[in-house]
Every structure is written in structure tokens, then in C-alpha cells.
Amino acid sequence: MIAYNHYVSDVEKLFVPGANLAGLDLRKIHGSGFDLSGADLRDANLSGSSFAEGYLGDGEVHTKHHLTDQLFGSDFSNADLRNADLTNTNLAGCNFAGANLSNAILDGADLTRACLNNAILTGASLKNVSFSGAILINAQINDAELDGADFEGYRDPPPADNMAKYVGVRDIPPANVMGANFQGTDLSKAKISCVDLSGCCGI
């Protein structure tokens, strides 16, 4: 596996639509708004990274959003992420529509509000993943490992003191899994109360 220097400005040169990043060591990258649609990320190691939407913390600087503190989720639509390692990655609000995540490892990943419509998660390890508010319409989640995965919604806690301008509490709805295929997947250890499983396969 080829290691890569993880400065955001350098990474942005690599992170372009259709990029060939197969097998790269891309651990602990912190950025947002990347466009990796159609990229080849097979066997890549993205563990411990953040590609998510959200807001910069106090004192943080981000080259792409230095004039605003809002961060935007990255685009992985139609990307090939087979066998990729996304352990403990922050993928909140990211777009994985049509992406192939077969046999990928996403243990501990945050996919809150992510779009996974028509994504392929066959054989993926999804232990303790947060799917709250995610959209998984017609996703293939068959033969996956879902121990501790959370498809339920929650109320976002009030912001910390240094984020006081982001007032209010948000309701994060349960995941939308309409038409998802769970064939061969054990849901008994996943958090699915209040999740509408009608129309799903393999339930």
C-alpha cells in the first residue's frame, strides 16, 4: 500500500472525479466537500478520516472554507470502494449514491444523514455505524455485519459554549431503508426501533 502525505491542499489535487486512488494509504485525512464521484478507491485505507458536513471548531482553519465555517459532505457517488477501510471515518452528510462498498470495513463510521441510495454494501462490516437520518433506498445490505449499527433517529444536543451561535436542537429522523435488501444479514443486534422496514427484502 502506497502512503500519501495528508495535507489537504495536496490531497485536493488527487481528490477529483474519477481519480484512481486504488490501494492508497489515505488515513487521517480531514477535509470536506471533496468530489470523488466515480473514483477508484478499491483497497484504499481511509480509516480515521473526516469527509463530513458540519462546522469548524473554535480556532480551526480549512483551506477550502476559510471564509465560512460550514463544511459540506463529500461526494463518493458511483465510486468503487470495494474492500476499502473506512473504520472510524466521519462521513456525515456524504453522498454514496450508487457506490460499491462491497466487503468494505466501516466499523464505527458516522453516516448520519448520508445518502446511500442504490449503494452496494454486500458483505460490508458495519458494526456500530450511525445511520441516523441516512437514506438507503434500494441499497444492497445483504450478508453484511450490523452488530450495534444504529438506524434510529435522535435529538441533536445543544451546541457547546464556543458554538453558541448554532442554537437550537435538531430532530434527526430514523434512516430511510425503503426497498433495501437485507438478505442474509442479521438485524437482531442492530438498533432499528421506529425504522420503517416495509418493502425491504430479507426481513
N, C-alpha and C positions, 0 to 999 in steps of 0.2 A: 504494500500500500504506500502510495506516494504522499508524503507530508506536505502541507502547504502553510505558508506564513499567513496568519489570520488577521491582518489589518483590513478594516472594512474597505478602505479606498482601493486596496489591491484586489480584494475579493470581488468588488463590484465589476472589475474588468473581466473576471471569469464568469460571474453570475449573469448570464444573458440567456435569452430564449434559445432553446435547442442546444445548450452547451454540453460538451462531452466531459463529464466530471466523474466518470465511472472509476471506482476503486480509490478515489482520493481520500486522504485523511483531512477532514474539514471540521474537526472537533472545536467546540467552544467559540464558534463564530457568533457575534452579537450584532445584529442589524435588523432592518425591516424594509418592506417594500421591494424586495428583490423580485425580478421577473425570471423565473426558471421554468416557464412553461415549455413543455416538450423536452426538457433536459434529460440527459442520460446520467443518472445517479446510482446505477447498479453497484452494489457492494461498497458504496461510499460510507464513510463514518462521519455522521453529523451529530454525534452524541454531545449533550451538554450545551447545545447551541440555542439561540433565540432568533426566530424569524418572524416574530409576532407583532400583532397590533398592540396598542397600549399607549402609555405615556412615559416619557423620560422621568427618571427620578431626580431629586434635587442635586444639582451640580453636574449631571451627566451631559455629555456632548455627543452629537451624532452628525456625521458629515452631511448626510442626505437631508436631514430635517433640522438644520441649525436655526432656522427662522421660526420653527413651530415645535412644540413639544409633543405633538401627536405622532404616533408611529402607526404604520399601516402594514397589515399582514402581507406576507409574500405569496407569490403565485407559483404553485407547483402543478398547475393543471396539465394533464396528459403527460406528466413526467414519468420516467421509468425509475422507480425506487426499489426494485426487487432486491431483496437481501440487504437493504441499507440499514444502518444502525442509527436510529433516532431516539436512543434512550435518553430520557430526561430532557427532551427538547421542548422549548416553548413555541408552539405552533398555533397559538390562539388567533383566530380570525384568518388563518391562511386558507388558500384555495387549492384543494387537491382533486377537483372535479376531473374524473376520467383518468386519474393517476393509477399506476400499477405499483402497489405496495406489497405484492406477494412475498411472504416469508420475511418481511421487514420486522425489525425489532423496535417497538415504540413504547416499551415499558416505562411508565412514569411520565409519558409525554402529556402536554397540555394541548388538547384540541378543542378547547372551548370556543364555540361559535365558528368553528372551521367548516368549510364546505367540502364534503366528500361524496357528492353526487356521482353515481356510476363508478366510484373508485373500486379497485380490486385489492382486498385485504386478505385474500385467501392464504391461510397458514401463518398469518402475522401474529406476533406476540404483542398483545395489547393489555398487559397487566397494569392495573392501576392508572389507566389512561382516563383523563377527564374529557368526556364527550358532551358535557352540558351545553345546550344551545347549538350543538353541531347539526348539520344537515347531511344525512347519509341516505338520501333517496336512491333506491335501486343499487346500493353498494353491495359488493360481494364480500361478506364477512364469514364465509364458510371455513370450517376447520381452523378457526382462529382460537387463540388463548385469551380469555377475557376475565380472568380472576381479578376482582377488585376494580374492574372498569366501571366508570360512573357515567350513566346516561341520563341521570336525573338533573333537574334544574336546581337553582339555589338563588338566594338573595346576596348580591354583591355587598360586602361590608363597607361601611363608610370609609372614606379615604383617610390616610394618615395625616398628621398635622401639617406636614410640609406639602401635602397635596390638597389643601383645604379648598382650592378653587374648583376642584372637581366634586361638587357637592351632590348629594342625593344618593339613593340606593336603587340599584337596578335589579329587576327580576330577570334571571337567566332561565329560559324555558327548558324543559326536557329536550333531548335530542329528537330529531325527526328521522325515523328509520323506515318510512313508508316504502314498501316493496323491497326492503333489504333481504338478502339471503344469508341466513344463519345456519344452513345445513351443516351438521357435524360439529357445531360449536356449542359448548356447554355454557348456558346463561345463568346457571344456578348460583354462581359466585359473583355475578355482576350486579350492579345497582340499577334496577330497571323499574322500580315502582313509579307509577304515574306516566310511564312511557307507553305510547300507543303502538302496540305490536301488530295491529291488524294489517293484513296484506303482506306480512313478512313470511318468508319461506323458512322451513326447518324449525319452527317454534313448536 
